[in-house]
Amino acid sequence: MRTTLIVAMAAWVTACAGGTQQVRPTTEEPQPTGGDAAYWQLEPGVGVVVAEERGGGVPMRVLETGETVSLADGEPVVMKQLFAGEGLGRAEAQIVARDQTGIVPNPRVVVEHRLTRVPGAPYVVLSAVSECSPGCVSDLWLLGRDGWRVQIASDATSAPSHITVSPSGSQVAIGGHGLWVVDVPDGRVRSWQAFTAPAYDRYGVLYVRGSGADDSVYEMGEFGNGVLIHTEPGSPPKATRDAVRPDPAPITFAEDGKTIIATFVRGGRPVERRIAR
């Protein structure tokens, strides 16, 4: 039997803000808020729409009249419900914009809980369910504070777990049961299913962990190949009935900047290894 997952706004406001809040749409026609306000200053219960291209429009089907209106890129909205479920096809969001209730493609709506931030960097990753045919997959977008954007994936099965920026700022690496590396600002995207949990050293060398049943440490080679650094005996944590196998943690570096510190989980306990480079 097909089921529909309907996520009401009040429920996630309670979860994210610790209590129920009443959110009213603006009584005046909203204006686009721009990249910085849209992606970095979202209040509980309020979101924005983001077009596929900077400055583009987002079509909204107005429920009362059936007409289609074009919302401006970055225009503030109130998220009401998410309509998505196994086998139901395209995921849609019900929103309030310009004092009208309408339907838009779900990946076009940015709300706080869909964002994964990069500490100290002008980027966020938007993760939103896009399609359920039959299983559900998500769109991933890398959004810049100035409105720059690039689609990373259209078939992600989980949200990002780790994001990091190279010391030069020329690359953003995203891990989450897979790895995506985005060149900035040209938007070139490369992806690998075998790796995750990225970390750059101070020289810009990218280190990753294996994804799935492999949590080994690798250095990314010049041609996108993984050069094995360390494999820990034993098996990493397995997926459970209610949760997928967790991604391993990215490596860190000792004070000398050269020694790699990697944590492995074995038998339910963390095991730390220091690897000289």
Summary of the structure (lengths in Angstrom):
residues: 277
radius of gyration: 20.5
end to end distance: 54.7
largest distance: 66.3
contacts: 859
relative contact order: 0.10
helix: 8%
strand: 46%
